């Protein structure tokens, strides 16, 4: 061998000290701060409003798990969110089950749908994957319209009882409900965080960066992508089911295609492929929708303009841009 | 000189072979009836002018493309019908012409992902990344082997070109292949890097078989045991460097480029 210390391509790149520091350390502290902040939140903000944002933040984060870390743009996440919402609302209303069981049933339904839809769509990439997921979600929408016995059609399932958590804690109390939603949100976010930093998550990101290379190393990439989609669908379902219990309704809005657009918008505004981006996006969009209601239909136009501005000015989204400034993954 | 017959080689000695491989795209044949036998433990080079079908042949042998007709055998087994990931799992692993690394992962993470594959599938989404630290010693050794010491925590995208190629080679070696298919491993490398990679290829070929596409003819001359020359999708000549470089057809195909290393 020649002298192995001879450098290859002298030009660039020393190992940057910033990159050597473990990004997970910072992310852990942000999680702690986030938890403390959310514990205090109901004392200075309307709890129901915070819970709405938490549900959408979890929904967007689930979408981002697939979009940002597997590289698949799903245009049909409303199917998982909405159907889980229906199942949770229906079982909570008509079956003798406690709310956590209703939420689990909704989540399980979405997970199963993810498996079936994934098996159909996962071979496609890019725009074709987006189109197939959209078509499947539309199928779910029309199913919801055609089965009024289950969904109550245009009326939707209304007056869903919040019930008693574990049969003990009365969720009619907003603060008790808030504690449950916060626990679900934190649990879902920590699961996403764990998935991203697991050996499986590393392989997912490898596939996202260069699928042919992953195949040439012997990875059966479609199985990895499918599991990524199933997890994403399941967590989106968890968000939808929780939303049904919080607002005590499940309607056609939840399965409408525009609901699939919400997490896309939130993720792009907040920062795709970042842990905390989608929730920041959800908060920004949520606050906007709440405080700009006076704008009426101009709200959509304003949202569109902000979206265009974000895509043009902050490609990486809010959190992605901050992450670049401090040179950390957040 | 016509292609030297290889049928006298005992079947056991052939690790990878293609028989009458044809790959047609709309209106033309990129690979048109190529038969190739790669002997176990050899360094076999594939050369030819641009558009000769070298990369297409690579894609066929690793099943990234499906041949229109013909048969591919590895270790005596017909692998024509397998998927690319399955071919890789058998131990036939390729690199790419455009350096293929996982851009957003660090050098260490790139190697961990490759080493994880050798250790088995990684569907465990509930485990922490720390579980992959068991590969770090092996990754460290690979980085040393290709000269990537000190770059463990650099994102692959930030590496200069030569080091990206080195990383790709390291992750190819990480899965411990039986046959390495290297698509222009020296392309775009500086002179001192070429010597180092050539030494590395010679070193890894002691226990493995290497089939490589390479334009740098001095590298081909010094490294390879056997050379197949392709032109317009067909085998033009085959043999050792001395005999191939004298072949008038080969000289003709390379017109002006010269085969003198």
Interface residues (C-beta under 8 A of the other chain):
Chain A: X1 X2 X4 X5 X6 X7 X8 X9 X10 X11 X12 X13 X14 X15 X16 X19 X20 X24 X194 X195 X197 X198 X199 X200 X201 X202 X203 X205 X206 X208 X209 X210 X212 X213 X214 X215 X216 X217 X218 X219 X220 X221 X223 X224 X227 X231
Chain B: X62 X64 X83 X84 X85 X88 X89 X93 X94 X95 X96 X100 X101 X102 X103 X104 X105 X106 X109 X110 X112 X113 X114 X116 X117 X121 X122 X123 X124 X125 X126 X127 X128 X129 X131 X132 X144 X145 X147 X150 X151 X152 X153 X154 X155 X158 X159 X160 X161 X162 X163 X166 X168 X171 X172 X175 X189 X190 X192 X193 X195 X196 X199 X200 X203
